[in-house]
Amino acid sequence: MAAEDILVVGAGPTGLTLASELYRHGVSCRIVDRQAEASPDSRATDMQTRTLEVLQDMGLIDEALSLGHRHTGVSIFGDGRWLARMSIEDVDSPFPFALGITQDKTEAMLARHVERLGGRIERRVEVARVEPHDDGATATLLHPDGKWEKAKSKWVVGCDGASSAVRIGLGLPFEGTSHDDRFLMADVKLTWAESPDHFYIFYGDALFVMVIPIPGDRVRLFMSEPPGDHAVTLETFRELFQNIVPLPAKIEDPGWMSRFRIHHRLVPRYRVGHVLLAGDAAHIHSPIGGQGMNLGMQDAYNLAWKLALVVRGKAPESLLDSYEPERRPLAQGVIEDSDKGQRRAMIKEGFGATIRNQVLGVLSRFPSLLKGRTDRVSQIAFSYRGSPIVAEEQPSVFATKLREDRTTEQPTVRDWRDFASAPSAGDRVPDLPFDGSTVFEHLRGTHHTVLLFDGRAPTPEGYAHLARIAEAVTARWGDLVRPVVIVYGAEVPPQLVAAAGAGRVWLDPDGKLHARYGAGSECLYAIRPDGHVGFRSQPADQVALERAMARVLT
């Protein structure tokens, strides 16, 4: 595909993730950025678990981990004592931690990856205007030598930040609010007795300080600024830190320092014809929770496989209609959660602060109560349930049998219940060790995967049925969809010898994979390239699968 098929505006983490993924999915693109060079400022500092899983799929996880610092917990101080010390290591992922990695290092890593894949960033190129039309879009570009260009593309994606020229050119409002409170950030060397493996939050009287360890024996300080006029200097950070944090500490060697206000804003639409928005161009919010960069990179990860299929003529253009309903609700939820977190941190001393502190103490003693919150912050709980391109089918419970009988493929009540409580259509696929590797490693690639579970009934008819579905999937979609029959056992049944020879059989001798997917009886899961369930059915239904996949592939 020609680079002119897709114009990516912005070479930050979102734009570079999108460009990388487009190239990985077989589509080239043109990348422009108005800056003369990548910013040396650290800015965003946190990669959440789900973003690390994305980088694993992209082939960048080892490099990212070598550049970052792992955070395995959160400690919160207030009212003169430690209110809570909470671990995040129970997150169900190969990466049960957050990674402290500054944005400049993230951008450099992604830029190198784009270049390895054949891409090139055109710098000092400004977008003055974007005009969508029926079969594409035209961007008016200003080059550093003063020359103007009318760049025609089939698709334009604005990844150009909060002041997005693409969004402004489309006339889309950036709806939301701006807070009057001011905040300060600095990267400093902090010498104190606390472990570098935790985030730290210190509550004061309507004020707070956050300490986030980052690589290089340094920390990011994020704090609310009290009323008055304070210079953005090392002395100011020392003074405000000491007023809130009653622990011995030495702050020195400041790097990047900044003052800012917080805005919570969201566009009403992510797509206008052949122009789309991603990252901060579509949503901005408080840095509390460390969600922003992650949200943008995952916007790009969601969009890239869809856009690549459409450009390659392998999917209907309507596939892109799923981008906004899948990603915008998540951004809305992050905006709401970060706003609540900021308000909790800035409660004045008194009854409200007392209640907050007591609740935190209770939650810290019962980690199971925090599980939902931890999964949301790590972003592994993000789901696309309700998306127009995901679906699932399961018969009525009245069509099941009460007693265990593994001589037929009919599900029992228990099988029905287990499937109903397993990952739903739209959910992220869970990972677990499998066949000397992991499920994630087996699923890696740019294809869809159809998992055909035979369940606990070892019937010849069932194996033959799944083999026929696998053959039909390959015949219809070729390399775009990879079918795999998963056998509850240690040996390949005779009916699946041919499929095994083609690499389309996985053996599950201890049944752990079946159990995790609620596959006590025959069922199937269609896994999208981004690791979310696109379709599932109990029992495995070829007609229903083809009907569901028709929404995604031509």
SVG drawing of the C-alpha trace seen along z (x, -y; Angstrom):
<svg xmlns="http://www.w3.org/2000/svg" viewBox="-36 -35 58 77">
<polyline fill="none" stroke="black" stroke-width="0.4" points="0.0,0.0 1.2,-3.5 2.1,-5.7 -0.4,-8.2 -3.2,-5.8 -2.9,-6.9 -1.6,-10.1 -0.7,-10.0 -0.5,-13.5 1.6,-13.5 4.7,-11.5 4.0,-11.1 3.3,-7.7 -0.1,-7.5 1.0,-8.3 4.1,-6.2 2.1,-3.2 -0.4,-3.6 2.3,-3.8 4.2,-0.8 1.0,1.3 0.0,0.3 3.4,1.4 3.1,4.6 -0.3,5.3 1.1,4.8 0.2,1.2 2.5,-1.8 1.7,-5.3 3.0,-8.8 3.9,-10.4 4.2,-14.2 4.9,-16.2 5.2,-19.9 8.1,-19.7 11.7,-20.0 12.7,-17.0 11.3,-14.7 10.8,-16.5 13.5,-15.7 11.0,-16.3 9.9,-13.3 6.2,-14.1 4.1,-10.9 5.9,-8.3 3.7,-5.2 2.9,-2.2 0.0,-0.1 -0.2,3.7 -2.4,3.7 0.0,1.4 2.8,3.8 0.8,6.6 0.3,4.5 4.1,4.0 4.6,7.8 2.4,8.3 4.4,5.6 7.7,7.3 8.9,4.4 8.4,5.7 12.0,6.7 13.2,3.2 10.6,1.5 11.3,3.4 15.0,2.7 14.3,-1.0 11.8,-1.2 11.4,-0.6 8.8,1.8 6.2,0.6 4.5,3.4 2.4,1.4 1.0,-1.8 1.5,-3.4 -0.8,-6.1 0.0,-8.4 -2.3,-10.7 -3.3,-11.9 0.2,-11.3 0.3,-7.6 0.5,-5.1 -3.2,-4.6 -2.5,-1.8 0.2,0.2 -1.3,2.2 0.2,4.6 -0.8,4.7 1.0,8.0 -2.3,10.0 -3.1,8.6 -3.9,11.5 -1.2,10.9 2.4,11.8 3.1,8.2 1.6,7.7 3.1,4.3 3.2,0.8 6.4,-0.3 7.9,-3.6 9.3,-4.8 9.4,-8.4 7.7,-9.5 10.8,-10.6 12.2,-7.1 8.9,-5.6 8.8,-7.9 12.4,-7.1 11.8,-3.3 8.7,-3.6 10.5,-5.9 13.3,-3.3 10.7,-0.6 8.9,-2.6 12.2,-3.1 13.0,0.6 9.7,1.3 10.4,-1.1 8.7,-4.3 10.0,-7.8 8.9,-10.8 8.7,-14.1 9.4,-16.8 8.6,-20.5 5.6,-19.9 2.4,-21.6 -1.2,-20.8 -3.1,-23.9 -6.3,-22.3 -8.0,-18.9 -10.9,-18.5 -12.8,-15.2 -14.5,-14.2 -16.3,-11.1 -13.4,-8.9 -10.6,-10.3 -9.3,-13.6 -7.0,-16.4 -4.6,-17.9 -3.0,-21.3 0.6,-21.0 3.2,-23.8 6.8,-22.6 9.8,-24.1 11.0,-25.8 7.7,-27.7 6.2,-25.6 2.5,-24.5 1.3,-21.1 -2.1,-19.6 -1.7,-16.1 -4.5,-13.7 -4.9,-10.5 -7.6,-7.9 -7.4,-8.3 -6.1,-10.9 -5.6,-10.1 -5.1,-13.0 -2.7,-12.0 -1.5,-15.5 -2.3,-16.1 -4.6,-18.3 -4.3,-21.3 -4.9,-19.0 -5.0,-20.9 -6.9,-18.0 -9.7,-18.2 -9.9,-22.0 -10.0,-21.8 -12.9,-19.4 -14.8,-21.9 -15.3,-19.3 -15.8,-20.7 -13.6,-19.6 -16.3,-19.2 -15.5,-19.3 -14.1,-21.5 -10.9,-23.1 -10.0,-23.2 -8.9,-26.4 -6.4,-24.6 -2.8,-24.7 -0.4,-21.8 3.4,-21.3 5.6,-18.5 9.3,-17.9 11.8,-15.2 14.3,-15.2 16.7,-13.0 15.0,-12.0 16.9,-10.5 14.7,-8.9 14.1,-5.5 11.1,-4.4 11.3,-1.5 11.5,-2.5 9.1,0.3 5.9,-1.6 4.1,-4.7 3.4,-7.1 0.6,-9.4 0.6,-11.9 -2.5,-13.7 -2.5,-17.1 -5.2,-19.7 -6.8,-20.0 -3.3,-19.3 -1.4,-16.2 2.0,-15.0 2.6,-12.0 6.0,-10.4 6.6,-8.1 10.0,-6.4 11.4,-6.5 14.6,-5.1 18.0,-6.6 17.5,-6.8 15.1,-9.6 11.4,-10.3 8.6,-12.3 7.0,-14.7 3.4,-15.6 1.7,-18.0 -1.1,-20.4 0.0,-24.0 -1.5,-26.0 -3.0,-29.4 -0.5,-32.2 2.3,-32.9 5.0,-30.3 8.0,-30.2 8.7,-27.0 12.0,-26.3 13.7,-23.6 13.2,-25.6 9.4,-25.7 9.3,-21.9 11.3,-21.4 9.1,-23.6 5.8,-22.2 7.1,-18.6 8.2,-19.2 4.9,-20.8 3.0,-17.7 5.4,-14.8 6.5,-14.3 9.4,-12.0 13.2,-12.7 14.0,-13.4 16.5,-15.2 15.5,-16.7 18.1,-17.8 19.3,-17.8 16.0,-18.9 15.4,-18.1 12.1,-18.9 9.8,-21.2 6.4,-22.4 3.2,-24.2 -0.1,-23.4 -3.9,-23.3 -5.9,-20.1 -8.5,-19.7 -11.1,-17.0 -12.3,-17.0 -13.6,-14.6 -14.7,-14.9 -18.2,-13.9 -17.0,-11.9 -13.9,-10.0 -14.5,-9.8 -15.7,-12.3 -15.8,-10.5 -12.2,-9.5 -10.7,-11.4 -10.2,-9.9 -8.8,-11.1 -6.8,-9.2 -5.0,-9.9 -5.0,-13.4 -6.5,-14.8 -9.7,-13.0 -9.5,-13.0 -7.5,-14.6 -7.8,-14.3 -5.9,-14.5 -2.6,-12.6 -3.7,-11.0 -3.8,-7.2 -1.2,-7.4 -3.8,-6.5 -3.3,-9.1 -0.4,-7.8 -1.8,-4.3 -5.2,-5.2 -3.8,-6.8 -1.5,-3.9 -4.4,-1.5 -6.6,-3.8 -3.9,-3.2 -3.7,0.5 -7.5,0.8 -7.6,-1.3 -4.6,0.0 -5.7,3.6 -9.1,2.3 -7.7,-0.4 -5.1,1.9 -7.8,4.5 -10.0,1.8 -7.1,0.3 -6.0,3.8 -9.6,4.5 -10.0,7.3 -12.7,5.7 -15.8,3.5 -15.3,-0.2 -18.1,0.2 -15.5,2.0 -14.2,-1.5 -17.6,-2.4 -16.7,-0.2 -13.7,-2.4 -15.6,-5.1 -18.1,-2.9 -15.3,-0.7 -12.8,-3.4 -14.9,-6.5 -16.7,-4.9 -13.4,-3.8 -12.0,-7.4 -15.2,-8.7 -14.7,-6.2 -11.0,-7.2 -11.9,-10.9 -14.5,-10.2 -12.2,-8.0 -9.3,-10.5 -11.5,-13.4 -12.8,-11.4 -9.2,-10.5 -8.2,-14.1 -11.1,-15.2 -10.3,-12.6 -6.7,-13.7 -7.8,-17.3 -10.4,-16.9 -9.9,-19.4 -9.1,-18.1 -12.2,-17.2 -15.1,-14.7 -14.6,-14.0 -10.9,-13.3 -11.5,-11.1 -14.0,-9.0 -11.6,-8.7 -8.8,-7.6 -10.9,-5.0 -12.1,-3.6 -8.6,-3.2 -7.6,-1.4 -10.4,1.1 -9.6,1.7 -6.0,2.3 -6.8,5.1 -9.1,6.8 -7.2,6.9 -10.1,8.7 -12.2,5.5 -9.6,3.6 -9.4,6.2 -11.9,4.3 -10.1,1.0 -6.7,2.5 -7.9,4.2 -9.3,0.9 -6.2,-1.1 -4.0,1.6 -6.5,1.5 -6.9,5.3 -10.6,4.8 -11.2,2.7 -13.8,4.5 -15.6,3.9 -18.9,5.5 -21.7,4.0 -19.5,3.2 -21.3,3.5 -18.8,6.1 -18.8,8.5 -21.4,11.1 -22.0,14.4 -24.5,17.2 -25.5,19.7 -28.6,21.8 -31.2,21.5 -30.3,23.3 -33.4,25.4 -31.6,27.0 -29.0,28.5 -28.9,31.7 -28.7,32.0 -26.5,35.1 -22.9,35.5 -22.7,37.6 -19.6,37.3 -20.8,39.7 -22.6,36.8 -21.7,33.1 -24.8,31.7 -23.8,29.3 -24.7,29.9 -26.1,27.1 -22.6,26.8 -21.1,26.4 -23.7,23.7 -22.9,21.8 -19.2,22.1 -19.4,20.8 -21.7,17.9 -19.1,16.8 -16.1,17.1 -14.7,14.2 -17.5,12.6 -17.6,11.2 -15.6,8.0 -13.5,9.0 -9.7,9.1 -8.5,12.7 -6.9,14.1 -3.3,15.4 -2.0,18.5 1.0,20.9 0.4,23.3 2.5,25.9 5.8,24.5 4.8,21.0 1.7,18.9 -1.6,18.3 -0.5,14.7 2.6,16.0 0.5,18.6 -2.0,15.8 0.7,13.3 0.4,12.0 -1.8,10.0 -4.4,12.7 -7.7,13.6 -7.6,16.9 -10.6,19.3 -10.2,21.5 -12.3,24.7 -12.7,26.4 -13.8,30.0 -14.8,30.0 -14.7,33.0 -16.7,35.3 -14.2,37.3 -16.7,38.2 -15.6,39.0 -18.5,37.0 -17.4,33.9 -13.8,34.1 -15.0,34.5 -17.3,31.5 -14.5,29.3 -12.2,30.5 -14.8,29.5 -15.1,26.0 -11.3,25.6 -11.2,26.6 -14.0,24.2 -12.4,21.3 -9.1,21.8 -10.9,22.2 -12.8,19.0 -10.3,16.6 -6.9,18.1 -4.1,16.5 -6.4,13.9 -7.9,16.4 -6.1,19.2 -8.3,22.1 -7.0,24.3 -8.8,27.3 -8.0,27.7 -8.2,31.2 -8.9,32.0 -6.2,34.7 -2.6,35.6 -3.1,37.4 -4.3,36.4 -7.6,38.2 -7.6,40.0 -10.2,37.5 -7.7,34.7 -4.5,36.2 -4.7,34.1 -5.4,30.9 -2.5,31.7 -0.2,32.1 -1.2,28.6 -0.4,27.2 -4.1,26.7 -4.3,28.8 -3.3,27.9 -3.3,30.4 -4.6,29.5 -3.8,32.5 -4.6,31.0 -7.7,29.1 -6.5,25.8 -7.2,24.0 -10.6,25.5 -11.4,24.5 -10.2,20.8 -12.5,20.5 -15.5,22.2 -15.2,25.0 -16.6,28.0 -18.5,28.8 -17.9,28.0 -17.6,24.3 -15.6,21.8 -13.9,18.4 -12.9,16.0 -10.0,13.9 -9.3,10.6 -5.8,9.4 -5.9,7.0 -6.5,9.9 -10.2,9.4 -13.0,11.9 -14.8,11.0 -17.3,13.9 -18.0,17.0 -20.6,19.7 -21.7,22.8 -21.8,25.2 -19.3,24.5 -21.5,23.1 -20.0,22.6 -22.9,20.7 -23.0,18.3 -19.2,17.8 -19.4,17.0 -22.3,14.5 -20.3,12.8 -17.0,12.7 -18.9,11.1 -19.0,7.9 -15.2,7.8 -13.9,9.5 -15.1,9.6"/>
</svg>
